[in-house]
Amino acid sequence: MTSADQGFARQQGDRSVLRRQRTDGRDGRGRVASMPPILQYGFRPFFLAAALQAGIMIPAWLVLFHTVPVSWHAHEMVFGYLGAVIAGFILTAVPNWTGRLPLSGWPLAGLVALWLAGRVACNVADPTGVVMVIDLAFPVALAGAIWREVIAGRNWRNAPVAGMLTLFTIANGIHHLENIGIELDGLGIRLGLGTVAMLIALIGGRIVPSFTRNWLVKQGAETLPAAFGFLDKMALVVTALALFAWVAVPDRVVTGALLTASGVLLLVRMMRWQGSRTLGEPIVAILHAGYLWLSIALTLLGTSILTADYVPTSAALHALTAGAIGTMTLAVMTRATLGHTGRAIEADGWTVAIYALVTIGALFRVAAPLLPFQYLPLLMAGGAFWSAAFLVFAGRYGPFLWQPRLRTA
């Protein structure tokens, strides 16, 4: 398509938005203007819900450590908290990918209600088929909405993202079956975490060098992040193979070797993104920290399989969950909230505190199984710091999510 064609297409898209504005009350950004700001864009309710979920559920689990099964903790953090973060991110990103209107207003409220229904069902009732149906209603509806947008917008480049969202939904269902009593050897959690790890490797591999490049250009830097090339493709292919092997056959030597290789390749990949030069801008540097955690997590996971006596599996899993997932989700949540509410994309003191808290919490949580004589104090400290990061996010960014977007001159 020529630049003239692209300009015409944008013009037509703008006219389409204006027509819809006249017929369904949407503003120039496609949001339902008559609804409260919290329900005008997907990131608003879901980022706030995810922060409250993570900030409250971890302390609750620590208090009930000896009475609540680990499966409850795992389910609520992977499919509850993380499901909300994914929804907030993808509902905000898809309109940019497809050029179509965002999910806003009552349809968004309905999706939030489905997520809340799942949380209530999973927390007040014993695992049953009814609880499974209630909890799965949210990810099924979300995946359906994303597939509809990808197909309608013919945005096939992002079809793999919709596909991984579908896998995440299937993983949720499998974990429910395990909780009901069907023995599947932890397949649901592995598939859920493996899918999210691949999403971080894939999408993080887009946004980390892109945002870094933009920031370095503003600083007048001449050396910029390396362009996507053969090494990036190889790292992603090996990571996909490694995660598939971990989901299917988690205890095999070949799985350990693939995971270790993928962690090393991801590290080499990110070293080409000029991350060390972003330390003066925390909101950019934290993206590199999140991707580094992914590299560390996959390397630890591989070595835990190859040398089980030296690296506990729990340390590797929490490098992935508390480290990579916790850090990257907060990095995206802070940046997206600032940008989409019309604020400057820069870290204030509160935001730096959020990044520090999640990092300290992850380090303590990974260290706990490595230092068994200090396991419980480190576990408690890790949970306290990590959950505090999300509570500070809710306190600082909650008003931004509730209030209208700032008007720009």
VODO-440906 format. One record per residue (C-alpha): x, y, z; residue number from 1; residue in three letters. Coordinates in steps of 0.25 Angstrom, whole numbers, plus 2048, in hexadecimal, padded with zeros to 3 digits. Layout:
BEGIN
{u=X v=Y w=Z n=NUM res=ALA}
...
END
This chain:
BEGIN
{u=800 v=800 w=800 n=1 res=MET}
{u=806 v=80E w=7FC n=2 res=THR}
{u=807 v=819 w=806 n=3 res=SER}
{u=7FB v=820 w=7FF n=4 res=ALA}
{u=7F3 v=813 w=801 n=5 res=ASP}
{u=7F6 v=813 w=80F n=6 res=GLN}
{u=7F2 v=821 w=811 n=7 res=GLY}
{u=7E5 v=81F w=80A n=8 res=PHE}
{u=7E3 v=812 w=813 n=9 res=ALA}
{u=7E5 v=81A w=820 n=10 res=ARG}
{u=7DC v=825 w=81B n=11 res=GLN}
{u=7D1 v=81B w=818 n=12 res=GLN}
{u=7D4 v=815 w=826 n=13 res=GLY}
{u=7D2 v=823 w=82C n=14 res=ASP}
{u=7C5 v=825 w=825 n=15 res=ARG}
{u=7C0 v=817 w=82A n=16 res=SER}
{u=7C3 v=81B w=838 n=17 res=VAL}
{u=7BC v=828 w=837 n=18 res=LEU}
{u=7B0 v=821 w=831 n=19 res=ARG}
{u=7B0 v=817 w=83D n=20 res=ARG}
{u=7B1 v=823 w=846 n=21 res=GLN}
{u=7A4 v=828 w=841 n=22 res=ARG}
{u=79D v=81B w=842 n=23 res=THR}
{u=7A2 v=815 w=84F n=24 res=ASP}
{u=7A8 v=820 w=857 n=25 res=GLY}
{u=7B6 v=81D w=855 n=26 res=ARG}
{u=7C1 v=828 w=856 n=27 res=ASP}
{u=7CC v=82B w=84C n=28 res=GLY}
{u=7D4 v=820 w=852 n=29 res=ARG}
{u=7C9 v=815 w=851 n=30 res=GLY}
{u=7C6 v=815 w=860 n=31 res=ARG}
{u=7B7 v=816 w=864 n=32 res=VAL}
{u=7B7 v=824 w=86A n=33 res=ALA}
{u=7AB v=822 w=872 n=34 res=SER}
{u=7B1 v=817 w=87B n=35 res=MET}
{u=7BA v=81A w=887 n=36 res=PRO}
{u=7C9 v=81B w=883 n=37 res=PRO}
{u=7CC v=80D w=88A n=38 res=ILE}
{u=7C3 v=806 w=87F n=39 res=LEU}
{u=7C8 v=80E w=873 n=40 res=GLN}
{u=7D5 v=806 w=870 n=41 res=TYR}
{u=7D9 v=7F7 w=874 n=42 res=GLY}
{u=7E6 v=7FB w=87B n=43 res=PHE}
{u=7DE v=803 w=885 n=44 res=ARG}
{u=7D6 v=7F9 w=88D n=45 res=PRO}
{u=7DF v=7ED w=88A n=46 res=PHE}
{u=7EC v=7F3 w=88F n=47 res=PHE}
{u=7E5 v=7F8 w=89C n=48 res=LEU}
{u=7DF v=7EB w=89E n=49 res=ALA}
{u=7EC v=7E3 w=89B n=50 res=ALA}
{u=7F3 v=7ED w=8A5 n=51 res=ALA}
{u=7E9 v=7EA w=8B0 n=52 res=LEU}
{u=7E9 v=7DB w=8AE n=53 res=GLN}
{u=7F8 v=7DA w=8AF n=54 res=ALA}
{u=7F9 v=7E4 w=8BA n=55 res=GLY}
{u=7EE v=7DD w=8C3 n=56 res=ILE}
{u=7EF v=7CE w=8BF n=57 res=MET}
{u=7FE v=7CC w=8C2 n=58 res=ILE}
{u=7FD v=7D1 w=8D0 n=59 res=PRO}
{u=7F0 v=7C9 w=8D2 n=60 res=ALA}
{u=7F8 v=7BC w=8CD n=61 res=TRP}
{u=803 v=7BF w=8D7 n=62 res=LEU}
{u=7FA v=7C1 w=8E2 n=63 res=VAL}
{u=7F3 v=7B3 w=8DE n=64 res=LEU}
{u=800 v=7AD w=8DA n=65 res=PHE}
{u=7FE v=7A0 w=8E2 n=66 res=HIS}
{u=7EF v=79E w=8DF n=67 res=THR}
{u=7ED v=7A3 w=8D1 n=68 res=VAL}
{u=7F2 v=799 w=8C5 n=69 res=PRO}
{u=7FD v=79E w=8BC n=70 res=VAL}
{u=7F3 v=79C w=8B0 n=71 res=SER}
{u=7EA v=7A7 w=8B5 n=72 res=TRP}
{u=7F6 v=7B1 w=8B6 n=73 res=HIS}
{u=7FB v=7AC w=8A8 n=74 res=ALA}
{u=7ED v=7AD w=8A1 n=75 res=HIS}
{u=7EA v=7BB w=8A7 n=76 res=GLU}
{u=7F7 v=7C1 w=8A3 n=77 res=MET}
{u=7F9 v=7BB w=895 n=78 res=VAL}
{u=7EA v=7BB w=890 n=79 res=PHE}
{u=7E5 v=7C6 w=899 n=80 res=GLY}
{u=7EF v=7D1 w=89A n=81 res=TYR}
{u=7F6 v=7CD w=88E n=82 res=LEU}
{u=7E9 v=7CC w=886 n=83 res=GLY}
{u=7E5 v=7DA w=88A n=84 res=ALA}
{u=7F3 v=7E0 w=885 n=85 res=VAL}
{u=7F2 v=7D8 w=878 n=86 res=ILE}
{u=7E4 v=7DD w=876 n=87 res=ALA}
{u=7E8 v=7EC w=879 n=88 res=GLY}
{u=7F4 v=7EB w=870 n=89 res=PHE}
{u=7EE v=7E4 w=864 n=90 res=ILE}
{u=7E1 v=7EC w=864 n=91 res=LEU}
{u=7E9 v=7F9 w=863 n=92 res=THR}
{u=7F3 v=7F4 w=859 n=93 res=ALA}
{u=7E9 v=7ED w=84F n=94 res=VAL}
{u=7E2 v=7FA w=84B n=95 res=PRO}
{u=7F1 v=7FF w=847 n=96 res=ASN}
{u=7F4 v=7F2 w=840 n=97 res=TRP}
{u=7E6 v=7F2 w=838 n=98 res=THR}
{u=7E2 v=800 w=837 n=99 res=GLY}
{u=7D4 v=7FC w=83C n=100 res=ARG}
{u=7CD v=802 w=848 n=101 res=LEU}
{u=7D0 v=7FE w=856 n=102 res=PRO}
{u=7C7 v=7F6 w=85F n=103 res=LEU}
{u=7C1 v=800 w=868 n=104 res=SER}
{u=7B5 v=803 w=870 n=105 res=GLY}
{u=7AB v=7F8 w=873 n=106 res=TRP}
{u=7B2 v=7ED w=86C n=107 res=PRO}
{u=7BF v=7F0 w=874 n=108 res=LEU}
{u=7B6 v=7F0 w=881 n=109 res=ALA}
{u=7B1 v=7E3 w=87D n=110 res=GLY}
{u=7BF v=7DD w=87B n=111 res=LEU}
{u=7C3 v=7E3 w=889 n=112 res=VAL}
{u=7B7 v=7DC w=88F n=113 res=ALA}
{u=7BB v=7CF w=889 n=114 res=LEU}
{u=7C9 v=7D0 w=88F n=115 res=TRP}
{u=7C3 v=7D4 w=89D n=116 res=LEU}
{u=7B9 v=7C8 w=89C n=117 res=ALA}
{u=7C5 v=7BF w=89A n=118 res=GLY}
{u=7CD v=7C4 w=8A6 n=119 res=ARG}
{u=7C1 v=7C3 w=8AF n=120 res=VAL}
{u=7BE v=7B5 w=8AB n=121 res=ALA}
{u=7CC v=7B0 w=8AC n=122 res=CYS}
{u=7CD v=7B7 w=8BA n=123 res=ASN}
{u=7C0 v=7B3 w=8C1 n=124 res=VAL}
{u=7BD v=7A5 w=8BB n=125 res=ALA}
{u=7C4 v=798 w=8BA n=126 res=ASP}
{u=7C9 v=794 w=8AC n=127 res=PRO}
{u=7BE v=78E w=8A4 n=128 res=THR}
{u=7B9 v=78E w=896 n=129 res=GLY}
{u=7B0 v=79A w=898 n=130 res=VAL}
{u=7BC v=7A2 w=89E n=131 res=VAL}
{u=7C4 v=79F w=892 n=132 res=MET}
{u=7B9 v=7A3 w=888 n=133 res=VAL}
{u=7B7 v=7B1 w=890 n=134 res=ILE}
{u=7C6 v=7B3 w=890 n=135 res=ASP}
{u=7C8 v=7AF w=881 n=136 res=LEU}
{u=7BD v=7B9 w=87C n=137 res=ALA}
{u=7C7 v=7C5 w=87D n=138 res=PHE}
{u=7D3 v=7BF w=876 n=139 res=PRO}
{u=7CA v=7B9 w=86B n=140 res=VAL}
{u=7C3 v=7C6 w=869 n=141 res=ALA}
{u=7D0 v=7CE w=868 n=142 res=LEU}
{u=7D6 v=7C4 w=85E n=143 res=ALA}
{u=7CA v=7C5 w=856 n=144 res=GLY}
{u=7CA v=7D4 w=856 n=145 res=ALA}
{u=7D9 v=7D4 w=852 n=146 res=ILE}
{u=7D7 v=7CA w=847 n=147 res=TRP}
{u=7CB v=7D2 w=841 n=148 res=ARG}
{u=7D4 v=7DF w=841 n=149 res=GLU}
{u=7E0 v=7D8 w=83A n=150 res=VAL}
{u=7D7 v=7D2 w=830 n=151 res=ILE}
{u=7CE v=7DE w=82D n=152 res=ALA}
{u=7DB v=7E7 w=82C n=153 res=GLY}
{u=7E2 v=7DC w=824 n=154 res=ARG}
{u=7EE v=7DE w=82E n=155 res=ASN}
{u=7F4 v=7D0 w=82B n=156 res=TRP}
{u=802 v=7D5 w=831 n=157 res=ARG}
{u=7FC v=7D5 w=83F n=158 res=ASN}
{u=7F4 v=7C8 w=83D n=159 res=ALA}
{u=7FF v=7C0 w=845 n=160 res=PRO}
{u=7FB v=7C9 w=851 n=161 res=VAL}
{u=7ED v=7C6 w=850 n=162 res=ALA}
{u=7F1 v=7B7 w=84F n=163 res=GLY}
{u=7F9 v=7B8 w=85C n=164 res=MET}
{u=7ED v=7BE w=863 n=165 res=LEU}
{u=7E5 v=7B2 w=85F n=166 res=THR}
{u=7F0 v=7A9 w=864 n=167 res=LEU}
{u=7F0 v=7B1 w=871 n=168 res=PHE}
{u=7E1 v=7AE w=872 n=169 res=THR}
{u=7E3 v=79F w=86F n=170 res=ILE}
{u=7ED v=79F w=87A n=171 res=ALA}
{u=7E3 v=7A5 w=884 n=172 res=ASN}
{u=7D9 v=79A w=881 n=173 res=GLY}
{u=7E4 v=78F w=883 n=174 res=ILE}
{u=7E8 v=795 w=890 n=175 res=HIS}
{u=7D9 v=794 w=894 n=176 res=HIS}
{u=7D8 v=786 w=890 n=177 res=LEU}
{u=7E5 v=783 w=899 n=178 res=GLU}
{u=7DE v=78A w=8A5 n=179 res=ASN}
{u=7D2 v=781 w=8A3 n=180 res=ILE}
{u=7DA v=775 w=8A4 n=181 res=GLY}
{u=7DF v=771 w=896 n=182 res=ILE}
{u=7EE v=76E w=897 n=183 res=GLU}
{u=7F5 v=776 w=88C n=184 res=LEU}
{u=803 v=778 w=893 n=185 res=ASP}
{u=802 v=787 w=894 n=186 res=GLY}
{u=7FF v=789 w=885 n=187 res=LEU}
{u=7F6 v=795 w=887 n=188 res=GLY}
{u=800 v=79E w=88E n=189 res=ILE}
{u=80B v=79A w=885 n=190 res=ARG}
{u=803 v=79D w=879 n=191 res=LEU}
{u=7FE v=7AA w=87E n=192 res=GLY}
{u=80C v=7AF w=883 n=193 res=LEU}
{u=812 v=7AA w=876 n=194 res=GLY}
{u=809 v=7B2 w=86E n=195 res=THR}
{u=80B v=7BE w=876 n=196 res=VAL}
{u=81A v=7BC w=875 n=197 res=ALA}
{u=819 v=7BB w=866 n=198 res=MET}
{u=810 v=7C8 w=865 n=199 res=LEU}
{u=81B v=7D0 w=86D n=200 res=ILE}
{u=826 v=7CA w=864 n=201 res=ALA}
{u=81E v=7CE w=858 n=202 res=LEU}
{u=817 v=7DB w=85B n=203 res=ILE}
{u=822 v=7E0 w=865 n=204 res=GLY}
{u=82C v=7DD w=859 n=205 res=GLY}
{u=824 v=7E8 w=852 n=206 res=ARG}
{u=821 v=7F2 w=85C n=207 res=ILE}
{u=82E v=7F2 w=864 n=208 res=VAL}
{u=838 v=7F6 w=858 n=209 res=PRO}
{u=82D v=7FF w=852 n=210 res=SER}
{u=82B v=808 w=85F n=211 res=PHE}
{u=83A v=807 w=861 n=212 res=THR}
{u=83C v=80C w=853 n=213 res=ARG}
{u=832 v=817 w=854 n=214 res=ASN}
{u=838 v=81C w=861 n=215 res=TRP}
{u=847 v=81B w=85C n=216 res=LEU}
{u=843 v=823 w=850 n=217 res=VAL}
{u=83D v=82E w=859 n=218 res=LYS}
{u=84B v=82E w=860 n=219 res=GLN}
{u=852 v=830 w=853 n=220 res=GLY}
{u=859 v=823 w=854 n=221 res=ALA}
{u=860 v=81D w=848 n=222 res=GLU}
{u=860 v=80E w=84C n=223 res=THR}
{u=852 v=808 w=84C n=224 res=LEU}
{u=84D v=7FB w=84F n=225 res=PRO}
{u=850 v=7F0 w=845 n=226 res=ALA}
{u=845 v=7EE w=83A n=227 res=ALA}
{u=83D v=7E1 w=83A n=228 res=PHE}
{u=845 v=7D6 w=833 n=229 res=GLY}
{u=84A v=7C8 w=833 n=230 res=PHE}
{u=84E v=7C7 w=841 n=231 res=LEU}
{u=841 v=7CC w=846 n=232 res=ASP}
{u=839 v=7C2 w=83D n=233 res=LYS}
{u=842 v=7B6 w=843 n=234 res=MET}
{u=840 v=7BB w=851 n=235 res=ALA}
{u=831 v=7BB w=84F n=236 res=LEU}
{u=831 v=7AD w=848 n=237 res=VAL}
{u=83A v=7A7 w=853 n=238 res=VAL}
{u=831 v=7AD w=85E n=239 res=THR}
{u=824 v=7A8 w=858 n=240 res=ALA}
{u=82A v=79A w=857 n=241 res=LEU}
{u=830 v=79A w=865 n=242 res=ALA}
{u=822 v=79F w=86B n=243 res=LEU}
{u=81B v=794 w=863 n=244 res=PHE}
{u=824 v=78A w=868 n=245 res=ALA}
{u=822 v=78F w=876 n=246 res=TRP}
{u=813 v=78E w=875 n=247 res=VAL}
{u=813 v=780 w=86F n=248 res=ALA}
{u=81F v=779 w=875 n=249 res=VAL}
{u=824 v=782 w=881 n=250 res=PRO}
{u=82E v=778 w=886 n=251 res=ASP}
{u=836 v=774 w=87A n=252 res=ARG}
{u=845 v=778 w=878 n=253 res=VAL}
{u=842 v=77D w=86A n=254 res=VAL}
{u=838 v=787 w=871 n=255 res=THR}
{u=842 v=78C w=87B n=256 res=GLY}
{u=84C v=78E w=870 n=257 res=ALA}
{u=842 v=795 w=867 n=258 res=LEU}
{u=83E v=79E w=872 n=259 res=LEU}
{u=84C v=7A2 w=876 n=260 res=THR}
{u=84F v=7A5 w=868 n=261 res=ALA}
{u=843 v=7AE w=866 n=262 res=SER}
{u=847 v=7B5 w=873 n=263 res=GLY}
{u=855 v=7B8 w=86D n=264 res=VAL}
{u=850 v=7BC w=860 n=265 res=LEU}
{u=846 v=7C6 w=865 n=266 res=LEU}
{u=851 v=7CC w=86E n=267 res=LEU}
{u=85A v=7CE w=861 n=268 res=VAL}
{u=84E v=7D3 w=85A n=269 res=ARG}
{u=84B v=7DE w=864 n=270 res=MET}
{u=859 v=7E2 w=866 n=271 res=MET}
{u=858 v=7E8 w=858 n=272 res=ARG}
{u=84D v=7F1 w=85C n=273 res=TRP}
{u=856 v=7FB w=864 n=274 res=GLN}
{u=84F v=7F9 w=871 n=275 res=GLY}
{u=85B v=7FE w=879 n=276 res=SER}
{u=859 v=80C w=873 n=277 res=ARG}
{u=84B v=80D w=879 n=278 res=THR}
{u=84E v=80D w=887 n=279 res=LEU}
{u=84C v=81C w=888 n=280 res=GLY}
{u=83D v=81A w=884 n=281 res=GLU}
{u=837 v=80F w=88D n=282 res=PRO}
{u=82A v=80E w=885 n=283 res=ILE}
{u=832 v=808 w=879 n=284 res=VAL}
{u=83D v=801 w=882 n=285 res=ALA}
{u=832 v=7F9 w=889 n=286 res=ILE}
{u=82E v=7F3 w=87B n=287 res=LEU}
{u=83C v=7ED w=87A n=288 res=HIS}
{u=83C v=7E8 w=888 n=289 res=ALA}
{u=82F v=7E0 w=885 n=290 res=GLY}
{u=835 v=7DA w=879 n=291 res=TYR}
{u=842 v=7D7 w=881 n=292 res=LEU}
{u=839 v=7D0 w=88B n=293 res=TRP}
{u=833 v=7C7 w=880 n=294 res=LEU}
{u=841 v=7C3 w=87B n=295 res=SER}
{u=845 v=7C0 w=88A n=296 res=ILE}
{u=838 v=7B8 w=88C n=297 res=ALA}
{u=83A v=7AF w=880 n=298 res=LEU}
{u=848 v=7AD w=883 n=299 res=THR}
{u=845 v=7A9 w=891 n=300 res=LEU}
{u=83A v=7A0 w=88D n=301 res=LEU}
{u=843 v=799 w=883 n=302 res=GLY}
{u=84E v=797 w=88E n=303 res=THR}
{u=844 v=792 w=898 n=304 res=SER}
{u=840 v=787 w=88F n=305 res=ILE}
{u=84F v=784 w=88B n=306 res=LEU}
{u=854 v=785 w=89A n=307 res=THR}
{u=848 v=783 w=8A3 n=308 res=ALA}
{u=851 v=782 w=8AF n=309 res=ASP}
{u=856 v=791 w=8AE n=310 res=TYR}
{u=84B v=799 w=8A8 n=311 res=VAL}
{u=83D v=797 w=8AE n=312 res=PRO}
{u=832 v=797 w=8A4 n=313 res=THR}
{u=82A v=7A1 w=8AD n=314 res=SER}
{u=836 v=7AB w=8AC n=315 res=ALA}
{u=835 v=7AA w=89C n=316 res=ALA}
{u=826 v=7AB w=89C n=317 res=LEU}
{u=826 v=7B8 w=8A5 n=318 res=HIS}
{u=830 v=7BE w=89C n=319 res=ALA}
{u=826 v=7BD w=891 n=320 res=LEU}
{u=81A v=7C1 w=899 n=321 res=THR}
{u=81E v=7CB w=8A4 n=322 res=ALA}
{u=82A v=7CF w=89B n=323 res=GLY}
{u=827 v=7D0 w=88C n=324 res=ALA}
{u=818 v=7D0 w=88D n=325 res=ILE}
{u=817 v=7DA w=899 n=326 res=GLY}
{u=821 v=7E3 w=894 n=327 res=THR}
{u=81C v=7E4 w=885 n=328 res=MET}
{u=80E v=7E5 w=889 n=329 res=THR}
{u=811 v=7F1 w=892 n=330 res=LEU}
{u=81A v=7F7 w=887 n=331 res=ALA}
{u=80F v=7F6 w=87D n=332 res=VAL}
{u=804 v=7FA w=887 n=333 res=MET}
{u=80B v=807 w=88B n=334 res=THR}
{u=80F v=80B w=87D n=335 res=ARG}
{u=802 v=808 w=877 n=336 res=ALA}
{u=7FA v=80F w=882 n=337 res=THR}
{u=802 v=81C w=880 n=338 res=LEU}
{u=802 v=81C w=871 n=339 res=GLY}
{u=7F3 v=819 w=86F n=340 res=HIS}
{u=7EF v=823 w=87A n=341 res=THR}
{u=7F6 v=82E w=874 n=342 res=GLY}
{u=802 v=82F w=87E n=343 res=ARG}
{u=811 v=830 w=87B n=344 res=ALA}
{u=817 v=823 w=87A n=345 res=ILE}
{u=821 v=824 w=885 n=346 res=GLU}
{u=823 v=81E w=892 n=347 res=ALA}
{u=820 v=826 w=89F n=348 res=ASP}
{u=825 v=822 w=8AD n=349 res=GLY}
{u=819 v=819 w=8AF n=350 res=TRP}
{u=81B v=812 w=8A2 n=351 res=THR}
{u=82A v=810 w=8A5 n=352 res=VAL}
{u=825 v=80A w=8B3 n=353 res=ALA}
{u=81C v=800 w=8AC n=354 res=ILE}
{u=828 v=7FB w=8A3 n=355 res=TYR}
{u=831 v=7FA w=8AF n=356 res=ALA}
{u=826 v=7F3 w=8B7 n=357 res=LEU}
{u=823 v=7E8 w=8AD n=358 res=VAL}
{u=832 v=7E6 w=8AA n=359 res=THR}
{u=835 v=7E4 w=8B9 n=360 res=ILE}
{u=829 v=7DB w=8BB n=361 res=GLY}
{u=82D v=7D2 w=8AF n=362 res=ALA}
{u=83B v=7D1 w=8B4 n=363 res=LEU}
{u=837 v=7CD w=8C2 n=364 res=PHE}
{u=82D v=7C3 w=8BC n=365 res=ARG}
{u=837 v=7BC w=8B3 n=366 res=VAL}
{u=841 v=7BC w=8BE n=367 res=ALA}
{u=838 v=7B5 w=8C8 n=368 res=ALA}
{u=839 v=7A7 w=8C3 n=369 res=PRO}
{u=848 v=7A9 w=8C0 n=370 res=LEU}
{u=84A v=7AC w=8CF n=371 res=LEU}
{u=841 v=7A1 w=8D6 n=372 res=PRO}
{u=845 v=7A5 w=8E4 n=373 res=PHE}
{u=83F v=7B3 w=8E1 n=374 res=GLN}
{u=834 v=7AF w=8D9 n=375 res=TYR}
{u=828 v=7B4 w=8E0 n=376 res=LEU}
{u=82D v=7C2 w=8E4 n=377 res=PRO}
{u=832 v=7C4 w=8D5 n=378 res=LEU}
{u=824 v=7BF w=8D0 n=379 res=LEU}
{u=81D v=7C8 w=8D9 n=380 res=MET}
{u=826 v=7D4 w=8D5 n=381 res=ALA}
{u=825 v=7D1 w=8C7 n=382 res=GLY}
{u=816 v=7D0 w=8C7 n=383 res=GLY}
{u=815 v=7DD w=8CF n=384 res=ALA}
{u=81E v=7E5 w=8C6 n=385 res=PHE}
{u=818 v=7E0 w=8B9 n=386 res=TRP}
{u=80A v=7E2 w=8BD n=387 res=SER}
{u=80D v=7F0 w=8C2 n=388 res=ALA}
{u=812 v=7F3 w=8B4 n=389 res=ALA}
{u=804 v=7F1 w=8AF n=390 res=PHE}
{u=7FD v=7F8 w=8BA n=391 res=LEU}
{u=806 v=804 w=8B8 n=392 res=VAL}
{u=802 v=803 w=8A9 n=393 res=PHE}
{u=7F3 v=803 w=8AD n=394 res=ALA}
{u=7F5 v=80F w=8B6 n=395 res=GLY}
{u=7FD v=817 w=8AD n=396 res=ARG}
{u=7F7 v=813 w=89F n=397 res=TYR}
{u=7E9 v=810 w=8A4 n=398 res=GLY}
{u=7E4 v=81F w=8A3 n=399 res=PRO}
{u=7EA v=820 w=895 n=400 res=PHE}
{u=7E2 v=814 w=891 n=401 res=LEU}
{u=7D5 v=819 w=897 n=402 res=TRP}
{u=7D7 v=828 w=891 n=403 res=GLN}
{u=7D5 v=82D w=883 n=404 res=PRO}
{u=7E1 v=82D w=87A n=405 res=ARG}
{u=7E8 v=83A w=87B n=406 res=LEU}
{u=7E6 v=844 w=870 n=407 res=ARG}
{u=7F2 v=847 w=868 n=408 res=THR}
{u=7F5 v=855 w=861 n=409 res=ALA}
END
